[in-house]
Amino acid sequence: MGFSREELERQRDREVPDLLGPDLRLLFVGINPGLWTAATQTHFAHPGNRFYPALLRAGILTRPVDPAAGMTDEDRAHLLSRGVGITNLVRRATARADELSPAELRAGGARLVDLVATRRPRVVAVAGITAYRTAFGTRRATAGRQPEPMGGAELWVVPNPSGLNAHETVDTLARAYGDAARAAGVLGTV
C-alpha cells in the first residue's frame, strides 16, 4: 500500500485514536502521528518506522505486525491482550515532529498526565527524549527510567523508533522497550 504526496498532505491535523485496553500495563507515548499514521489510522505506521519490529524482537509482541497498510482488528487485539497501549503527546498529524510548537508539546504533556491518572498503567514509556524534555520542562532528563513517577506509573523515556532517528537500530530499540516492558510486567524479568 502506498500513498501519493497529495493523499498524505490531506492527512495534516487529522487525529489517530488512542489504542487502550482494559488491562493497560505498558503505555507507549509517541510524539504525534505522522501523515502515514493518520492515513492508516495506525500508530507508528510509516514503513521506515521500527516500532513494531522492535516490539517483536523484544518479545513484547509474539507475532509480526505490518502496520504500513493499517493494523487489523486482530493486530490491535493482540497488542491489547499483551497489556500494551499507545497514545501520543500531541494528537494532530504532521509530516515531521519538528512542526510542533513547544506550547503544543507542553499541553500534550498535561493531557498525558490526566490520561495516566485515569487509565493507571504500570509503566509509561515516552518515545523521544527531546519531546519529553520540552513537554515536561526537564532539560536535563536522560533516557531510561525517570526518578519521578507519573500519576503512580513508573516513567521511562525510550528512543524514538522513527527511521529519522539514525542513532538507533531495531536491536537497541528492542533493548530499551524490553526494559520498560519488564518493569510493566509485560515480559518476565531476566
C-alpha positions, 0 to 999 in steps of 0.5 A: 500500500502506498500513498501519493504526496497529495493523499498524505498532505490531506492527512495534516491535523487529522487525529489517530485514536488512542489504542487502550485496553482494559488491562493497560500495563505498558503505555507507549507515548509517541510524539504525534502521528505522522501523515502515514499514521493518520492515513492508516489510522495506525500508530507508528505506521510509516514503513521506515518506522521500527516500532513494531519490529522492535516490539517483536524482537523484544518479545513484547509482541509474539507475532509480526505486525505490518502496520504500513497498510493499517493494523487489523482488528486482530493486530490491535487485539493482540497488542491489547491482550499483551497489556500494551497501549499507545497514545501520543503527546500531541494528537494532530498529524504532521509530516515531521515532529519538528512542526510542533510548537513547544506550547503544543508539546507542553499541553500534550504533556498535561493531557498525558498526565490526566490520561495516566491518572485515569487509565493507571498503567504500570509503566509509561514509556515516552518515545523521544527524549527531546519531546519529553524534555520540552513537554515536561520542562526537564532539560536535563532528563536522560533516557531510561527510567525517570526518578519521578513517577507519573500519576503512580506509573513508573516513567521511562523515556525510550528512543524514538523508533522513527527511521529519522532517528539514525542513532538507533537500530531495531536491536537497541530499540528492542533493548530499551522497550524490553526494559520498560516492558519488564518493569510493566510486567509485560515480559518476565524479568531476566 
